[in-house]
Amino acid sequence: MKLIKLTAISAAVLASTAALAAEPVIVVDNNDAVVYEAEPVAVAYEAEPVAVAYEAEVAPAAYNNDAGVIRNTTGAIFGGTKTLFNTAINPASVSAEVGTLGYGANIGWSLNEKTELQAGWAGGDVADLFGGDFDANDVNYDVDTDFSNPYLGVQLRPMSNWFTVGAGIIVPDNDIDVRANAEGPNFRIDNVDYNAAETGTLEGTMEHRNKLAPYGTIGFRPNIGNNWGVFGEIGAAYMGSTDATVVSSNSGQQVTATTVNGTTQVAADDVAKAAERELEDKDWLEWMPIVKLGATYRF
């Protein structure tokens, strides 16, 4: 029994040495010695190198979540420019304008130092801006207008200075009322003289056929301060051919028509139809001239 006791004691000493000098608990009864090594095991678990290794791995792998993959990718794509959303809700400028398209205003969004998107509207009664009348062959017409020209376009500064080039689309909805003025006692239409008194008043309307009208301009946009600037543009919009409707106030009456071959009688309604054809053949303002001046405030 002494041998067994010595062996047990030796094993306990070795175990305690391997367990970093943790003291074993030895219980001795009358015949046997029993060694409980619970305490060294607990110490070994608490000092387990794995826990230290785990903390060492976490430290170099620490990552700034605020600079995640999505944010980094967005920055790489857009660089220092505005996002589409920020650009939309933060316009770069507002402008007021007057010209052949009417009186109006526009809002501009800068994409970069050379490119600006514009959305605007111009309209109203602008007939007086170009004299209030026009000639269709030998007949002079007074004009009243009610223009509505919403547009969307782009302004370029190709040389990064005052010089600009513009292009875009107009959605025209322009009402043009015309009234023929007699020359002396007659209306002269397509080389035929119609008695004006018998014809009565010739009035009508004109409408452009194009529902979308492309336009182009060149101009200048100098700044006159930190925020204010002025601009001027010239160009043209392709409005397309015109449809005309002309009626006579003496509808159903006979009118004396004089030609090189003598005189004849025609219906007043036929005189109105002749005036319609002449207006449409002239293609009045098929290419609508664009001349505008304005002022700009930049944010």
Stockholm file with secondary structure:
# STOCKHOLM 1.0

chainA/1-299         MKLIKLTAISAAVLASTAALAAEPVIVVDNNDAVVYEAEPVAVAYEAEPVAVAYEAEVAPAAYNNDAGVIRNTTGAIFGGTKTLFNTAINPASVSAEVGTLGYGANIGWSLNEKTELQAGWAGGDVADLFGGDFDANDVNYDVDTDFSNPYLGVQLRPMSNWFTVGAGIIVPDNDIDVRANAEGPNFRIDNVDYNAAETGTLEGTMEHRNKLAPYGTIGFRPNIGNNWGVFGEIGAAYMGSTDATVVSSNSGQQVTATTVNGTTQVAADDVAKAAERELEDKDWLEWMPIVKLGATYRF
#=GR chainA/1-299 SS CHHHHHHHHHHHHHHHHHTTTCCCEEEECSSCEEEECHHHHHHHHHTCHHHHHHHHHHTTTCCCGGGCHHHHHHHHHHTTSCCHHHHHHSCSEEEEEEETTEEEEEEEEEEETTEEEEEEEEEECCGGGGTSEEEETTEEEEEEEEEEEEEEEEEECTTSSSEEEEEEEECCCCEEEEEEECBTTEEEETTEEEEHHHHCCEEEEEEESCSSEEEEEEEECCBSSSSEEEEEEEEEEECCCEEEEEEETTTTCEEEEEETTEEEEEEHHHHHHHHHHHHHHHTTTSEEEEEEEEEEEEC
#=GC SS_cons         CHHHHHHHHHHHHHHHHHTTTCCCEEEECSSCEEEECHHHHHHHHHTCHHHHHHHHHHTTTCCCGGGCHHHHHHHHHHTTSCCHHHHHHSCSEEEEEEETTEEEEEEEEEEETTEEEEEEEEEECCGGGGTSEEEETTEEEEEEEEEEEEEEEEEECTTSSSEEEEEEEECCCCEEEEEEECBTTEEEETTEEEEHHHHCCEEEEEEESCSSEEEEEEEECCBSSSSEEEEEEEEEEECCCEEEEEEETTTTCEEEEEETTEEEEEEHHHHHHHHHHHHHHHTTTSEEEEEEEEEEEEC
//
